[in-house]
Amino acid sequence: MDLDDLFPSKPDDPLTALGKQDLDPLSIEELHARMEALKAEIARVETHMARAQVHRSAAEELFKKG
């Protein structure tokens, strides 16, 4: 599965643009920095997802039919 399957192409979609960038001109140091930035973004998304799940669970519990 590639990124196009997960995230349909949209104009100005930064994820699509990121996946198409040519990595050849980047040095090892630049590639390492890029990986660290991507790892930080993954951590940020995971944190957001966890908060969203807690919020959703709380809402489901509140509106649960008993």
Secondary structure as a PSIPRED ss2 file (coil, helix, strand):
# PSIPRED VFORMAT (PSIPRED V4.0)

   1 M C   1.000  0.000  0.000
   2 D C   1.000  0.000  0.000
   3 L H   0.000  1.000  0.000
   4 D H   0.000  1.000  0.000
   5 D H   0.000  1.000  0.000
   6 L H   0.000  1.000  0.000
   7 F C   1.000  0.000  0.000
   8 P C   1.000  0.000  0.000
   9 S C   1.000  0.000  0.000
  10 K C   1.000  0.000  0.000
  11 P C   1.000  0.000  0.000
  12 D C   1.000  0.000  0.000
  13 D C   1.000  0.000  0.000
  14 P H   0.000  1.000  0.000
  15 L H   0.000  1.000  0.000
  16 T H   0.000  1.000  0.000
  17 A H   0.000  1.000  0.000
  18 L H   0.000  1.000  0.000
  19 G H   0.000  1.000  0.000
  20 K H   0.000  1.000  0.000
  21 Q C   1.000  0.000  0.000
  22 D C   1.000  0.000  0.000
  23 L C   1.000  0.000  0.000
  24 D C   1.000  0.000  0.000
  25 P C   1.000  0.000  0.000
  26 L C   1.000  0.000  0.000
  27 S C   1.000  0.000  0.000
  28 I H   0.000  1.000  0.000
  29 E H   0.000  1.000  0.000
  30 E H   0.000  1.000  0.000
  31 L H   0.000  1.000  0.000
  32 H H   0.000  1.000  0.000
  33 A H   0.000  1.000  0.000
  34 R H   0.000  1.000  0.000
  35 M H   0.000  1.000  0.000
  36 E H   0.000  1.000  0.000
  37 A H   0.000  1.000  0.000
  38 L H   0.000  1.000  0.000
  39 K H   0.000  1.000  0.000
  40 A H   0.000  1.000  0.000
  41 E H   0.000  1.000  0.000
  42 I H   0.000  1.000  0.000
  43 A H   0.000  1.000  0.000
  44 R H   0.000  1.000  0.000
  45 V H   0.000  1.000  0.000
  46 E H   0.000  1.000  0.000
  47 T H   0.000  1.000  0.000
  48 H H   0.000  1.000  0.000
  49 M H   0.000  1.000  0.000
  50 A H   0.000  1.000  0.000
  51 R H   0.000  1.000  0.000
  52 A H   0.000  1.000  0.000
  53 Q H   0.000  1.000  0.000
  54 V H   0.000  1.000  0.000
  55 H H   0.000  1.000  0.000
  56 R H   0.000  1.000  0.000
  57 S H   0.000  1.000  0.000
  58 A H   0.000  1.000  0.000
  59 A H   0.000  1.000  0.000
  60 E H   0.000  1.000  0.000
  61 E H   0.000  1.000  0.000
  62 L H   0.000  1.000  0.000
  63 F C   1.000  0.000  0.000
  64 K C   1.000  0.000  0.000
  65 K C   1.000  0.000  0.000
  66 G C   1.000  0.000  0.000
